[in-house]
Amino acid sequence: MIYVKRLNGKEFMINAIYIETVEAFPDTTITLTNGKKYIVQDSMADVKSKITDFYRSIHVLNMTHLREDDADEE
């Protein structure tokens, strides 16, 4: 889950796994896989950073353990 802010300043959480697209219209709009849209204050870059941090925290983007195993085999 990632924290984002609505246009009125209220903070809420979105499950990053269900985010399909993040666009700027100019406000940042997050579209989920079910078609629901959220307009947030956070910039696209901030949302991308939060999503990346989330995936790293659940070890989806952090596969360093695989690289270490490859180095041991050589």
C-alpha positions as CSV (number, residue, x, y, z in Angstrom):
1,M,0.0,0.0,0.0
2,I,1.2,3.5,-0.7
3,Y,0.1,6.8,0.8
4,V,-1.2,9.6,-1.5
5,K,-3.1,12.8,-1.0
6,R,-6.5,13.8,-2.5
7,L,-6.8,17.2,-3.9
8,N,-8.5,18.3,-0.6
9,G,-5.3,17.3,1.3
10,K,-6.7,14.2,2.9
11,E,-4.2,11.3,2.9
12,F,-5.3,7.8,2.0
13,M,-3.7,4.5,0.9
14,I,-3.9,2.7,-2.4
15,N,-2.9,-0.9,-3.0
16,A,0.0,-0.4,-5.5
17,I,-0.5,-3.9,-6.9
18,Y,-3.7,-2.8,-8.5
19,I,-2.4,0.4,-10.1
20,E,-2.6,0.1,-13.9
21,T,-1.7,3.7,-15.0
22,V,-0.5,7.0,-13.6
23,E,-1.1,10.0,-15.8
24,A,-1.1,13.8,-15.5
25,F,-4.1,15.7,-16.9
26,P,-2.5,18.1,-15.4
27,D,-3.5,16.6,-12.0
28,T,-2.0,13.2,-11.4
29,T,-4.7,10.6,-12.0
30,I,-4.2,7.0,-10.8
31,T,-6.2,4.3,-12.6
32,L,-6.6,0.9,-10.9
33,T,-7.1,-2.4,-12.8
34,N,-10.8,-2.3,-12.0
35,G,-11.2,1.1,-13.8
36,K,-11.6,3.2,-10.6
37,K,-9.7,6.5,-10.9
38,Y,-8.2,8.7,-8.2
39,I,-7.0,12.3,-8.7
40,V,-4.1,13.1,-6.3
41,Q,-1.9,16.0,-5.3
42,D,1.3,13.8,-5.6
43,S,3.3,14.3,-8.8
44,M,3.8,11.4,-11.2
45,A,7.4,11.1,-10.1
46,D,6.4,10.9,-6.5
47,V,3.8,8.2,-7.2
48,K,6.4,6.3,-9.2
49,S,8.9,6.5,-6.4
50,K,6.3,5.3,-3.9
51,I,5.4,2.4,-6.1
52,T,9.0,1.4,-6.6
53,D,9.7,1.6,-2.8
54,F,6.6,-0.5,-2.2
55,Y,7.7,-3.2,-4.7
56,R,11.2,-3.2,-3.2
57,S,9.7,-3.6,0.3
58,I,8.0,-6.8,-0.8
59,H,11.1,-7.9,-2.6
60,V,9.6,-7.8,-6.1
61,L,12.2,-5.4,-7.5
62,N,15.1,-6.3,-5.2
63,M,16.6,-9.5,-6.6
64,T,20.1,-9.0,-5.4
65,H,20.1,-12.5,-3.8
66,L,19.9,-14.0,-7.3
67,R,22.9,-12.0,-8.5
68,E,24.9,-13.2,-5.5
69,D,24.1,-16.8,-6.3
70,D,25.3,-16.3,-9.9
71,A,28.6,-14.9,-8.7
72,D,29.1,-17.8,-6.3
73,E,28.7,-20.3,-9.3
74,E,31.6,-18.7,-11.3
